[in-house]
Amino acid sequence: MTPDELDELDRTESPPVEEEREQFDEDNRLKAEFVDAVTQALDDGDDTRVYELVEPLHPADIADLFELLERDERAPLAKAISDLMTGDVIAELNDHVREDMVEALPPEAVAEIADQLDTDDAVQLIEDLEPEDQAAILAEMEPEGRAAVESALSYPEETAGRLMQRDLVAVPEHMSVGDLIDYLRDNSNLTTEFWEVFIVDPQHKPVGTCQLSWILRTPRAIPLTDVMKRDQTLIPVTMDQEEVALQFQKYALISAAVVDEAGRLVGQLTVDDIVHIIQEEADEDVMLLSGAGDGDINEPIREAYAARVRWLIANMLTAALASTIIATFEDTIAKMVALATLMPIVAGIGGNAGTQTLAVTVRALATNQLTASNAWRAVRREMGIALLNGATVSVVIGSVVTVLFHNPLLGLVIALAMLTNIFIAGLAGVFVPLTLERFKVDPAISSSIFVTMTTDSMGFLAFLGLATISGLVS
């Protein structure tokens, strides 16, 4: 093909950049005006106009459009752009939106979409459906795709078996580079998207890998055993997805073989799958710390309510402990109203200090930076930070209170209480998640409740107790 022909091909297949991006703002988000135009066309029943507006979008942007629309507008949009509703669009949809879409489509339509997808995406498409709905969709799928999806669904959720792709290239170790190249060229049914070729022994156990770049640059006569990389990271099929993500991060992997209990090659994972997992796990930990459920604006109201209200009730119960401590010092507070004014400061700053330590500790546990081997070093580190923070804040608050209330003893009391509470907050922020981790409980789930209870209770107890025994109130 001549250069002129290539230029002509580029002009016909690639629209101008300005035309491609006119629907987006400077932050690469769909413009409100564009979304409004789609909504208006849907309201008018003008499917032709809807199609014209949506057709230039990338599948990921079409998925974004679905998420921006109201729930009752999504089905009409899907109908208007039915031939654009490819597996790539479905794979990019938010979990809650995808579930709504799948439930609205007939089983044969979902099966057709699932057959277009990689196994991991097809599993994600139907795994949250009711068993009878899953069975109806699987019955409509092609036999090969159905078998792969059924095999994936047999593994526990959020494991490598659910995430892995079955489409890969594996060859025996007796091949030469030339044999491999001929095999790749002659077999049109092989997957067309892969980064490396897996070399297996007669038991189908992986013994090495060859990157495509090595294959292309190596003479044909060289045996694969001479150029393959024998040191590889093998992912057990039952490994939790969070641990899988850590393996990819730690060893800078682009792809990795997945093996069953007998060590046989059953699939592969690629970095594009792991990017989603890393984001998902990070979001999940943040949301669990706050008790906000999925934290997704597309989450149904009933599910969001159920996830949040139980933590609010739990917080109410733990707050009752702090109230009990305050009630114990009722006479002390009655004699000096300034104590009631200053109490929230002690508890609030202690809570913030505990949250800081808690966030660092939970992250360290999630990324395997903090383990049993260095736990005490982490505790000593947080104790040192807590003492430094406590000393600094106590000097500041003590000085301010002394000046404002013209009472040096009150300033000393609140300074000591602040130092005590920040130190306790540091200990709670590291010990609570470590203890939960030891008992196999996700430290992101309930650590914040226990830390908040500790800082509130100990803050009030330290401040009011010191005020009582110091003779500040007589």
Secondary structure, 3 states (H helix, E strand, C coil): CCHHHHHHHHHHHCCCHHHHHCCECCCCCECHHHHHHHHHHHHCCCHHHHHHHHCCCCHHHHHHHHHHCCHHHHHHHHHHCHHHCCHHHHHHCCHHHHHHHHHHCCHHHHHHHHHHCCHHHHHHHHCCCCHHHHHHHHHHCCHHHHHHHHHHHCCCCCEHHHHCECCCCEEECCCEHHHHHHHHHHCCCCCCCCCEEEEECCCCCEEEEEEHHHHHCCCCCCEHHHHCECCCCEEECCCEHHHHHHHHHHHCCCEEEEECCCCCEEEEEEHHHHHHHHHHHHHHHHHHHHCCCCCCCCCCHHHHHHHHHHHHHHHHHHHHHHHHHHHHCHHHHHHCCHHHHHHHHHHHHHHHHHHHHHHHHHHHHHCCCCCHHHHHHHHHHHHHHHHHHHHHHHHHHHHHHHHHHCCHHHHHHHHHHHHHHHHHHHHHHHHHHHHHHHCCCCHHHHHHHHHHHHHHHHHHHHHHHHHHHCCCCC
